[in-house]
């Protein structure tokens, strides 16, 4: 069983590849998380990033807020949300889950040690992971790439239409 991670440039369609792959898997129950950028609730921010369950709508409130892009261009991460809500989401996936979604892992989690441990434990688990990993380097991201069960796919404009079929086939085989 492989854990599949997508990487590639911003806006190339990594999340769309995940959505199309899930549609090909039909009724596969999923656990895990997704991060969503939306209208800010943080004063001085131009956008906020929230972590939410992959299988259910999650409130966009301060408890689920993991990062903010400020109007001056700086980015602020909220480690405690990763370490509390993020670890809770990974620990509470549906009983019938056949797949864990991790969309997306990046630099915001650099100081979230509990969350990092939960991610690595999930990669060692019995349920395969389908995720997105930023094309950046950190100890955490490099450890995910180096994990013995990780397989990395670079999403490009040339392969983003066919990749969901390849990934769905791999996941159905395992």
C-alpha positions in Angstrom: 0.0 0.0 0.0 1.4 3.4 -1.1 0.7 6.8 0.3 0.3 9.1 -2.7 1.3 12.7 -2.6 0.8 15.3 -5.3 3.1 18.3 -5.7 3.4 21.0 -8.3 3.2 24.8 -8.8 0.5 26.9 -7.3 -2.7 26.7 -9.3 -1.7 23.8 -11.5 -4.7 21.7 -10.3 -3.5 19.5 -7.4 -6.7 19.7 -5.4 -8.8 19.2 -8.6 -6.8 16.0 -9.3 -7.7 14.8 -5.8 -11.4 15.7 -6.4 -11.5 13.9 -9.7 -9.7 10.9 -8.3 -12.3 10.7 -5.5 -15.1 10.8 -8.0 -13.6 7.8 -9.8 -13.5 5.9 -6.5 -17.2 6.4 -6.3 -18.3 5.8 -2.7 -15.0 5.6 -1.0 -15.4 6.9 2.6 -12.6 9.3 3.4 -11.0 10.7 6.6 -8.4 13.4 6.8 -8.4 17.1 6.2 -8.2 19.8 3.7 -7.1 23.4 4.1 -9.3 26.1 2.6 -8.4 29.7 1.9 -11.3 32.1 2.3 -12.4 35.6 3.2 -10.6 36.7 6.3 -12.0 36.9 9.8 -8.6 38.1 11.1 -8.1 41.9 11.4 -5.5 43.1 8.9 -5.6 39.8 6.9 -6.3 39.6 3.1 -7.0 35.9 3.4 -7.3 33.2 6.1 -6.6 29.5 5.9 -8.8 27.1 7.8 -8.3 23.3 8.4 -11.5 21.3 8.0 -12.6 17.6 7.9 -12.4 16.1 4.5 -15.7 14.3 5.0 -17.8 17.1 6.5 -18.3 20.8 6.4 -16.3 22.5 9.2 -16.9 26.0 10.6 -14.5 28.7 9.5 -13.9 30.1 13.0 -10.9 31.0 15.1 -10.6 27.4 16.4 -10.0 26.1 12.8 -7.8 29.0 11.7 -4.3 27.8 10.8 -2.9 30.8 9.0 -3.4 34.3 7.7 -1.9 36.3 4.9 -1.6 39.8 6.1 -2.0 43.0 4.0 1.7 43.7 4.3 2.5 40.3 2.5 3.6 38.4 5.6 2.1 35.1 6.6 1.2 34.1 10.1 0.8 30.4 11.1 -1.3 29.3 14.1 0.5 26.2 15.4 -1.9 25.5 18.1 -4.8 24.9 15.6 -2.7 22.3 13.9 -1.7 20.7 17.1 -5.3 20.6 18.5 -7.8 20.5 15.6 -5.5 19.0 13.0 -4.5 16.1 15.3 -8.1 15.6 16.3 -9.3 15.4 12.7 -6.6 12.8 11.9 -7.6 10.8 15.0 -11.3 10.9 14.3 -11.8 9.7 10.7 -15.0 7.8 9.9 -15.0 4.1 11.0 -15.4 2.9 7.4 -12.7 5.2 5.9 -10.8 3.6 3.0 -8.7 6.6 2.3 -7.1 9.5 4.3 -7.0 12.9 2.5 -4.2 15.4 3.4 -4.8 18.5 1.3 -2.4 20.2 1.9 0.9 20.0 3.8 3.4 22.8 3.7 5.5 25.2 5.7 2.7 26.4 8.0 3.1 23.2 10.0 6.8 23.7 10.6 6.4 24.3 14.4 3.3 22.0 14.9 5.2 19.0 16.4 2.0 17.1 17.6 0.5 17.5 14.2 3.7 16.4 12.5 3.7 13.3 14.7 0.0 12.6 13.9 0.8 12.9 10.1 3.7 10.5 10.3 1.7 8.0 12.4 -1.0 8.1 9.8 1.5 7.4 7.0 2.5 4.3 8.9 -1.2 3.2 9.4 -3.3 0.7 7.5 -5.3 3.2 5.5 -3.7 4.8 2.4 -3.2 8.5 2.2 -3.9 10.8 -0.8 -2.4 14.2 -0.2 -0.8 17.3 -1.5 2.6 18.5 -0.5 4.0 21.9 -1.3 7.1 21.9 -3.5 9.2 23.4 -0.7 11.7 21.9 1.7 11.6 21.6 5.5 12.5 18.7 7.8 8.8 17.7 8.0 8.1 17.9 4.3 11.3 16.1 3.4 10.4 13.3 6.0 7.1 12.8 4.2 8.8 12.5 0.8 11.4 10.1 2.2 8.8 7.9 4.0 9.1 4.3 2.8 5.5 4.2 1.6 5.3 7.7 0.0 5.0 8.0 -3.8 5.2 11.5 -5.2 3.6 12.7 -8.4 4.3 16.1 -9.9 1.1 17.6 -11.3 1.5 19.5 -14.6 -0.8 21.0 -17.2 0.1 18.0 -19.4 -0.8 15.2 -16.9 -3.5 16.7 -14.8 -6.4 15.3 -16.9 -5.0 11.7 -17.0 -3.5 11.5 -13.5 -6.8 10.9 -11.7 -7.3 7.7 -13.7 -3.7 6.5 -12.8 -4.2 7.3 -9.1 -7.7 5.7 -8.9 -6.3 2.6 -10.5 -3.4 2.5 -7.9 -5.8 3.0 -5.0 -8.2 0.4 -6.2 -5.4 -2.1 -6.6 -4.2 -1.8 -3.0 
